[in-house]
Amino acid sequence: MIKILLIENDRIGQKILHKQITQQTLPYDVITLTSVIEAKRMLDNQIFDLILVGNNFDDGTGFDIVAMTTPNIPTIFIVDSGRQETAAKALRAGASDYLIKDSEYNYLKILPDKINSALKKQELIWQTHILSAALRSTKDSIYIVDENNNIYYVNKAFCQTYHFSMEEIIGQPCSILFDDWDTISSEMLASPQFVAREMVHKKKDGTLFPVSVSRSLLNDEITSISVSYVVTVQDITQRKFSEKKLAESTNLYRLLADNIYDLVALHQPEGDLIYISPSCHKILGFAEEELYGFQPNELIHPDDVEKTKKIYHQAVSHGETLIAATYRMRTKSGNYIWLETYSTPILDDEGGVCQLLAVSRDISQRKRIEEELQTREAYLHSLLNTQNALVLRTDMDGNYSYVNDAMHSIYRWMYPRKKDMIGSPSLATIIDEDHIKAYNAIEECIKKPNTSVQIELRKPTEDGGFFTAVWEFMALTNYEDHLTEIQCVGIDISERKAIEERNFEIAIEKERLAVITKFIQDAAHEFRTPLSIIGTSSYLMSKNDNINYRKEKYEHVEFEINRITKLLNMLSLLVKLENGAELHLSDIHLKPILELSCDVAKFEKETNPSIKIIVPNNTLTIQADSVLFPIVLQELINNAIRNTPSNGYVTISLLENQEDIKIKVEDTGIGISKKDLSHIFDTFWRKDIAHSTSGFGLGLPIAKRIVEKHAGTLVIDSILGHGTICVITLPR
């Protein structure tokens, strides 16, 4: 059923069309609308195969509807008689076809033909689009020749392969691509269509290269040329090169098999020998022809026959690849040697085992060395079990592969028998908090095999406690430098650790006492001066009745009391910050606080430098404590204005990005020396030793602690005689 949208305000024409559809049983499902708005709403929600559209509507024209349709939906434009210019304009606007109305509505009789034609045209456009896209995107070279073998189409891949441009190749005879055209043309006459025929082509520069060519007749329904052939070409240069290399490799492998020292044999699944390498004479003493009559089991040591039968059956029955077997085989002299054999099944097309490839190596010398090593290892184990040190080894999965008696005796409460400990996870005997430390030590060992790594680990005890041991970790390798085990040797240092901890606690207590003593001395010094002034002023007031004199001394007393009060407040705030004072965060607008801090500082100070506030975002806010954070700004701005002469500059600027906000206070004042810069955050520190300058040496320490409480940083840099820069960085 063809789904059609009819947009036409001619009611009579609508009725005649529906009647015609019914009478002729046309396969049309028609929805009728009479306005542009209705059409837009319908097209947004439904998909149609074809659109019939008139020209004039109360809310627009047919051109509005043509503009809103997608290119893949054919549109037939209906115009009144005598409006051929409108029809032509509609075609330019994107309509597929048009119909001219007549007063008798005869145009509806040809409508089915118009609809079929529009749909076929749309289908042809779509097929052409797909074909064109396929030709452009394929990596194969494609060219089309006419009946005279002249090229009239090539794709992009052809130009890239043959190095011709489109202009150079179009119209040329296809013989330009061949070095032996006479022979090729004769073959094409005999068999004009073929698939994947290998031949040699020639590029623009004359270079010959192998290709695989398919040639087929182009259907006359698509092209107007009487006889055409489409030719698809694959460059098989790389494939030919690979085939050559494969042949060379096959010969090389056969040469290696014939000359390799290892014994290479090929068997039937039943055991019959198909091939054996000449090395059999060096290894077993037999000539090749002497072994073709033997079954393999006839030469295998009687004690190893059942084991090798089982492995052979496993390879043949299950098709398992690379199965290893170690066994003894009799030589021609009657002696037995040890062989290590790797068997690989060769499968047929149906997945069954058709042959078995076996590669064997004489490992008699290795076996003798292994036996000697086993003897030495038994002696070493005996020696290790007499040591007080804790000795263990783990496999690369972290499970115990060996523990000495000293190690097992400590963990007998977890593993009653020594063999119970083997294979168990080594992390079970390390407290959870030290697991990461152990992992890191093992990773370091693996990076540097056969090099010791020292580490302290705490090991659990039966009473729920732990003991501390210092360990030497080392990653061990085999003769092929493959990691095999982690060896650990430990010594219990619990008693030494206890002594170290006691000494550390004593040192900490001494340090704490020294800090408290210095703090008390500094605080006492700060209190001594104002108390001395208060005492002296009080005494003088008691000895003098002059009102003005007493008033002057009273003001001295009041000033010093205020200083003491301020000092006590700052000390109280410092103690709160040291003891983890809780922040009360809220949104704070920075610009008003900065302006207020500048006004207060200018009011209190004698100098009057030029002050500039740079705030790109006037509404910038931060999450901060509304009581504590302004103290930081006030302290930094006070210091900048106090230490900058009247002809200097103080600049306060805000910088923000996605990660943080920076508040910078910069001045051109007296600056701070490098020596003094390292002490500015020490409590009670002031540049003059006598503490005769204003302040208590607490402002910057308090400011730094407040900033750090806000998860920020306060950095101060200065050059003596040039000025100071203070930068507060706060996270977003």
Backbone hydrogen bonds, N-H to C=O, Kabsch-Sander energy under -0.5 kcal/mol:
donor,donor_aa,acceptor,acceptor_aa,energy
2,I,27,P,-3.3
3,K,1,M,-0.6
4,I,2,I,-0.6
4,I,29,D,-2.7
5,L,50,L,-2.1
6,L,4,I,-0.6
6,L,31,I,-3.0
7,I,5,L,-0.6
7,I,52,L,-2.9
8,E,6,L,-0.6
8,E,33,L,-2.0
11,R,9,N,-1.0
14,Q,10,D,-1.9
15,K,11,R,-2.2
16,I,12,I,-2.6
17,L,13,G,-2.2
18,H,14,Q,-2.3
19,K,15,K,-2.5
20,Q,16,I,-2.5
21,I,17,L,-2.4
22,T,18,H,-2.0
23,Q,19,K,-2.8
24,Q,20,Q,-2.5
25,T,22,T,-0.7
26,L,21,I,-1.9
28,Y,26,L,-2.2
29,D,2,I,-3.1
30,V,28,Y,-0.6
31,I,4,I,-2.4
33,L,6,L,-3.0
39,A,35,S,-1.7
40,K,36,V,-2.6
41,R,37,I,-2.2
42,M,38,E,-2.4
43,L,39,A,-2.8
44,D,40,K,-1.7
45,N,41,R,-0.7
45,N,42,M,-0.9
46,Q,42,M,-2.2
49,D,3,K,-2.3
50,L,3,K,-1.4
51,I,74,P,-2.0
52,L,5,L,-2.8
53,V,76,I,-2.3
54,G,7,I,-2.8
57,F,60,G,-2.2
60,G,57,F,-1.0
62,G,55,N,-1.9
64,D,61,T,-0.9
65,I,61,T,-0.9
66,V,62,G,-2.3
67,A,63,F,-2.0
68,M,64,D,-0.9
69,T,65,I,-0.7
69,T,66,V,-0.8
73,I,70,T,-1.9
76,I,51,I,-2.9
77,F,75,T,-0.5
77,F,97,D,-2.6
78,I,53,V,-3.0
79,V,77,F,-0.5
79,V,99,L,-2.8
83,R,80,D,-1.7
87,A,83,R,-1.6
88,A,84,Q,-2.5
89,K,85,E,-2.3
90,A,86,T,-2.2
91,L,87,A,-2.1
92,R,88,A,-2.0
93,A,89,K,-1.7
94,G,90,A,-0.7
94,G,91,L,-0.9
95,A,90,A,-2.5
96,S,75,T,-2.5
97,D,75,T,-1.5
99,L,77,F,-2.6
101,K,79,V,-3.2
101,K,99,L,-0.6
105,Y,102,D,-1.5
108,L,105,Y,-1.1
109,K,106,N,-1.8
110,I,106,N,-0.6
110,I,107,Y,-0.5
111,L,108,L,-0.5
114,K,110,I,-2.1
115,I,111,L,-2.9
116,N,112,P,-2.8
117,S,113,D,-2.7
118,A,114,K,-2.6
119,L,115,I,-2.5
120,K,116,N,-2.6
121,K,117,S,-2.6
122,Q,118,A,-2.4
123,E,119,L,-2.4
124,L,120,K,-2.8
125,I,121,K,-2.4
126,W,122,Q,-2.3
127,Q,123,E,-2.8
128,T,124,L,-2.7
129,H,125,I,-2.4
130,I,126,W,-2.4
131,L,127,Q,-2.9
132,S,128,T,-2.9
133,A,129,H,-2.4
134,A,130,I,-2.5
135,L,131,L,-2.6
136,R,132,S,-2.2
137,S,133,A,-2.2
138,T,134,A,-1.9
141,S,233,V,-2.2
143,Y,231,V,-2.2
144,I,153,Y,-2.3
145,V,229,Y,-2.4
146,D,150,N,-2.2
149,N,146,D,-2.1
151,I,172,Q,-3.2
152,Y,144,I,-2.6
153,Y,144,I,-1.1
155,N,142,I,-1.9
159,C,155,N,-1.5
160,Q,156,K,-2.0
161,T,157,A,-2.1
162,Y,158,F,-3.1
163,H,159,C,-1.5
169,I,165,S,-1.7
170,I,166,M,-2.2
171,G,151,I,-4.1
172,Q,169,I,-2.1
174,C,149,N,-3.0
176,I,173,P,-1.9
177,L,174,C,-2.1
178,F,175,S,-1.7
184,I,180,D,-1.9
185,S,181,W,-3.3
186,S,182,D,-1.5
187,E,183,T,-1.8
188,M,184,I,-2.2
189,L,185,S,-1.9
190,A,186,S,-1.7
191,S,187,E,-2.1
194,F,215,R,-1.6
197,R,213,V,-3.1
198,E,196,A,-0.5
199,M,211,V,-2.1
201,H,209,F,-2.4
202,K,177,L,-2.3
203,K,207,T,-2.7
204,K,162,Y,-2.3
206,G,203,K,-1.9
209,F,201,H,-2.1
211,V,199,M,-2.6
212,S,234,Q,-2.3
213,V,197,R,-2.9
214,S,232,T,-2.3
215,R,194,F,-2.7
216,S,230,V,-2.1
218,L,228,S,-2.9
222,I,219,N,-1.5
223,T,219,N,-1.3
228,S,218,L,-0.5
229,Y,145,V,-2.2
230,V,216,S,-2.6
231,V,143,Y,-3.1
231,V,229,Y,-0.5
232,T,214,S,-2.6
233,V,141,S,-3.4
234,Q,212,S,-2.3
236,I,210,P,-1.7
236,I,234,Q,-0.7
240,K,236,I,-2.7
241,F,237,T,-2.3
242,S,238,Q,-2.6
243,E,239,R,-2.7
244,K,240,K,-2.2
245,K,241,F,-2.4
246,L,242,S,-2.7
247,A,243,E,-2.2
248,E,244,K,-2.3
249,S,245,K,-2.9
250,T,246,L,-2.7
251,N,247,A,-2.2
252,L,248,E,-2.4
253,Y,249,S,-3.3
254,R,250,T,-2.1
255,L,251,N,-2.2
256,L,252,L,-2.8
257,A,253,Y,-2.9
258,D,254,R,-1.9
259,N,255,L,-1.1
259,N,256,L,-0.6
260,I,256,L,-2.5
263,L,360,S,-2.7
264,V,262,D,-0.6
265,A,358,A,-2.9
266,L,275,Y,-2.9
267,H,356,L,-2.7
268,Q,272,D,-3.0
271,G,268,Q,-2.2
274,I,266,L,-3.6
275,Y,266,L,-1.6
277,S,264,V,-2.4
280,C,277,S,-1.9
281,H,278,P,-1.8
283,I,279,S,-2.2
284,L,280,C,-2.6
285,G,280,C,-1.0
285,G,281,H,-0.6
286,F,280,C,-0.8
290,E,287,A,-0.6
291,L,287,A,-0.8
291,L,288,E,-1.2
292,Y,288,E,-0.6
294,F,291,L,-1.3
298,E,295,Q,-1.8
299,L,296,P,-1.5
300,I,296,P,-0.6
301,H,328,R,-2.6
304,D,301,H,-2.0
305,V,301,H,-0.7
305,V,302,P,-0.7
308,T,304,D,-2.2
309,K,305,V,-2.4
310,K,306,E,-2.1
311,I,307,K,-1.8
312,Y,308,T,-2.6
313,H,309,K,-2.7
314,Q,310,K,-2.0
315,A,311,I,-2.0
316,V,312,Y,-2.3
317,S,313,H,-3.0
318,H,314,Q,-1.8
319,G,315,A,-1.0
320,E,314,Q,-0.8
323,I,343,S,-2.5
325,A,341,T,-2.1
327,Y,339,L,-2.1
329,M,337,I,-2.7
330,R,299,L,-3.5
331,T,335,N,-3.3
332,K,284,L,-3.0
334,G,331,T,-1.5
337,I,329,M,-2.5
339,L,327,Y,-3.2
340,E,361,R,-2.2
341,T,325,A,-3.1
341,T,339,L,-0.5
342,Y,359,V,-2.4
343,S,323,I,-2.8
343,S,341,T,-0.5
344,T,357,L,-3.0
346,I,355,Q,-3.0
347,L,345,P,-0.5
348,D,352,G,-2.8
351,G,348,D,-1.8
354,C,346,I,-2.7
354,C,352,G,-0.6
355,Q,346,I,-1.5
356,L,267,H,-2.2
357,L,344,T,-2.7
358,A,265,A,-3.1
358,A,356,L,-0.5
359,V,342,Y,-2.1
360,S,263,L,-3.1
360,S,358,A,-0.5
361,R,340,E,-1.6
363,I,338,W,-2.6
363,I,361,R,-0.6
364,S,338,W,-0.6
367,K,363,I,-2.5
368,R,364,S,-2.1
369,I,365,Q,-2.1
370,E,366,R,-2.6
371,E,367,K,-2.4
372,E,368,R,-2.0
373,L,369,I,-2.7
374,Q,370,E,-2.6
375,T,371,E,-1.9
376,R,372,E,-2.4
377,E,373,L,-3.1
378,A,374,Q,-2.2
379,Y,375,T,-1.7
380,L,376,R,-2.6
381,H,377,E,-2.9
382,S,378,A,-2.0
383,L,379,Y,-2.1
384,L,380,L,-3.0
385,N,381,H,-2.2
386,T,383,L,-1.1
387,Q,384,L,-1.6
390,L,490,G,-3.0
391,V,389,A,-0.6
392,L,488,C,-2.5
393,R,402,Y,-2.6
394,T,486,I,-2.2
395,D,399,N,-2.7
396,M,484,T,-0.5
398,G,395,D,-1.9
400,Y,424,S,-2.7
401,S,393,R,-3.1
402,Y,393,R,-1.7
404,N,391,V,-2.4
408,H,404,N,-2.2
409,S,405,D,-2.5
410,I,406,A,-1.1
411,Y,407,M,-1.1
412,R,409,S,-0.7
414,M,411,Y,-1.1
415,Y,411,Y,-2.7
420,D,417,R,-0.9
421,M,417,R,-0.7
421,M,418,K,-1.0
422,I,418,K,-0.9
423,G,400,Y,-3.1
424,S,421,M,-1.7
426,S,398,G,-2.7
428,A,425,P,-1.2
429,T,426,S,-1.7
430,I,427,L,-1.7
431,I,458,R,-2.2
434,D,431,I,-2.0
435,H,432,D,-1.7
438,A,434,D,-2.1
439,Y,435,H,-2.6
440,N,436,I,-2.5
441,A,437,K,-1.9
442,I,438,A,-2.2
443,E,439,Y,-2.5
444,E,440,N,-2.0
445,C,441,A,-2.0
446,I,442,I,-2.5
447,K,443,E,-1.8
448,K,444,E,-1.3
450,N,475,A,-2.8
451,T,448,K,-1.2
453,V,473,F,-2.5
455,I,471,W,-2.0
457,L,469,A,-2.4
459,K,467,F,-3.2
461,T,465,G,-1.9
464,G,461,T,-1.8
467,F,459,K,-2.5
469,A,457,L,-2.4
470,V,491,I,-2.2
471,W,455,I,-3.5
472,E,489,V,-2.3
473,F,453,V,-3.2
473,F,471,W,-0.6
474,M,487,Q,-1.9
476,L,474,M,-0.5
476,L,485,E,-3.2
478,N,482,H,-2.0
481,D,478,N,-2.1
484,T,476,L,-2.7
485,E,476,L,-0.9
486,I,394,T,-2.5
487,Q,474,M,-3.1
487,Q,485,E,-0.5
488,C,392,L,-3.1
489,V,472,E,-1.5
490,G,390,L,-3.3
491,I,470,V,-1.9
493,I,468,T,-2.8
497,K,493,I,-2.9
498,A,494,S,-2.3
499,I,495,E,-1.9
500,E,496,R,-2.5
501,E,497,K,-2.8
502,R,498,A,-2.2
503,N,499,I,-2.6
504,F,500,E,-2.5
505,E,501,E,-2.6
506,I,502,R,-2.2
507,A,503,N,-2.4
508,I,504,F,-2.7
509,E,505,E,-2.4
510,K,506,I,-2.4
511,E,507,A,-2.6
512,R,508,I,-3.0
513,L,509,E,-2.6
514,A,510,K,-2.5
515,V,511,E,-2.5
516,I,512,R,-2.6
517,T,513,L,-2.8
518,K,514,A,-2.5
519,F,515,V,-2.6
520,I,516,I,-2.7
521,Q,517,T,-2.5
522,D,518,K,-3.0
523,A,519,F,-2.7
524,A,520,I,-2.9
525,H,521,Q,-2.3
526,E,522,D,-2.1
527,F,523,A,-2.1
528,R,524,A,-2.5
529,T,525,H,-1.2
531,L,527,F,-2.2
532,S,528,R,-2.4
533,I,529,T,-2.2
534,I,530,P,-2.7
535,G,531,L,-2.8
536,T,532,S,-2.7
537,S,533,I,-2.8
538,S,534,I,-2.5
539,Y,535,G,-2.1
540,L,536,T,-2.5
541,M,537,S,-2.3
542,S,538,S,-1.7
543,K,539,Y,-0.9
543,K,540,L,-0.6
544,N,540,L,-0.6
544,N,541,M,-0.7
550,R,546,N,-2.8
551,K,547,I,-2.6
552,E,548,N,-2.3
553,K,549,Y,-2.1
554,Y,550,R,-2.3
555,E,551,K,-2.2
556,H,552,E,-1.6
557,V,553,K,-2.4
558,E,554,Y,-2.9
559,F,555,E,-2.4
560,E,556,H,-2.3
561,I,557,V,-2.4
562,N,558,E,-2.2
563,R,559,F,-2.0
564,I,560,E,-2.5
565,T,561,I,-2.7
566,K,562,N,-2.6
567,L,563,R,-2.6
568,L,564,I,-2.9
569,N,565,T,-2.4
570,M,566,K,-2.4
571,L,567,L,-2.8
572,S,568,L,-2.6
573,L,569,N,-2.4
574,L,570,M,-2.5
575,V,571,L,-2.4
576,K,572,S,-2.2
577,L,573,L,-2.4
578,E,574,L,-2.3
579,N,575,V,-1.9
580,G,577,L,-1.3
581,A,576,K,-1.3
585,L,583,L,-0.6
586,S,624,A,-1.8
588,I,622,I,-2.6
590,L,588,I,-0.6
590,L,620,L,-1.8
593,I,589,H,-0.9
594,L,590,L,-2.5
595,E,591,K,-2.4
596,L,592,P,-2.4
597,S,593,I,-2.6
598,C,594,L,-2.1
599,D,595,E,-2.1
600,V,596,L,-2.5
601,A,597,S,-2.3
602,K,598,C,-2.6
603,F,599,D,-1.9
604,E,600,V,-1.8
605,K,601,A,-1.5
610,S,648,G,-2.4
612,K,650,V,-2.6
614,I,612,K,-0.5
614,I,652,I,-3.2
615,V,613,I,-0.6
618,N,616,P,-0.6
620,L,617,N,-1.8
622,I,588,I,-1.8
624,A,586,S,-2.3
624,A,622,I,-0.8
626,S,584,H,-0.8
626,S,624,A,-0.5
629,F,625,D,-2.1
631,I,628,L,-1.0
632,V,628,L,-0.9
632,V,629,F,-0.8
633,L,629,F,-1.5
634,Q,630,P,-2.7
635,E,631,I,-2.2
636,L,632,V,-2.3
637,I,633,L,-2.5
638,N,634,Q,-2.5
639,N,635,E,-2.3
640,A,636,L,-2.0
641,I,637,I,-2.6
642,R,638,N,-2.8
643,N,639,N,-1.9
644,T,641,I,-1.1
648,G,645,P,-2.1
650,V,610,S,-3.0
651,T,666,E,-3.3
652,I,612,K,-3.2
653,S,651,T,-0.5
653,S,664,K,-2.4
654,L,614,I,-2.0
655,L,662,K,-2.6
657,N,660,D,-2.1
661,I,730,L,-2.8
662,K,655,L,-3.6
663,I,728,I,-2.6
664,K,653,S,-2.8
664,K,662,K,-0.5
665,V,726,C,-2.8
666,E,651,T,-2.8
666,E,664,K,-0.5
667,D,724,T,-2.5
668,T,649,Y,-1.5
670,I,643,N,-2.0
677,L,673,S,-2.2
678,S,674,K,-0.9
678,S,675,K,-0.5
679,H,676,D,-2.0
680,I,677,L,-0.7
682,D,679,H,-2.3
684,F,697,G,-1.5
685,W,682,D,-1.5
685,W,697,G,-0.8
691,H,688,D,-1.4
702,I,698,L,-2.4
703,A,699,G,-2.5
704,K,700,L,-2.8
705,R,701,P,-1.9
706,I,702,I,-2.3
707,V,703,A,-2.4
708,E,704,K,-2.3
709,K,705,R,-1.9
710,H,706,I,-1.0
710,H,707,V,-0.7
711,A,708,E,-1.8
712,G,707,V,-2.2
713,T,729,T,-1.9
715,V,727,V,-2.4
717,D,725,I,-2.6
719,I,723,G,-2.2
721,G,670,I,-3.5
722,H,719,I,-2.5
723,G,719,I,-1.6
724,T,667,D,-0.5
725,I,717,D,-3.1
726,C,665,V,-2.7
727,V,715,V,-2.8
728,I,663,I,-2.9
729,T,713,T,-2.4
729,T,727,V,-0.5
730,L,661,I,-2.8
730,L,728,I,-0.5
732,R,659,E,-2.2
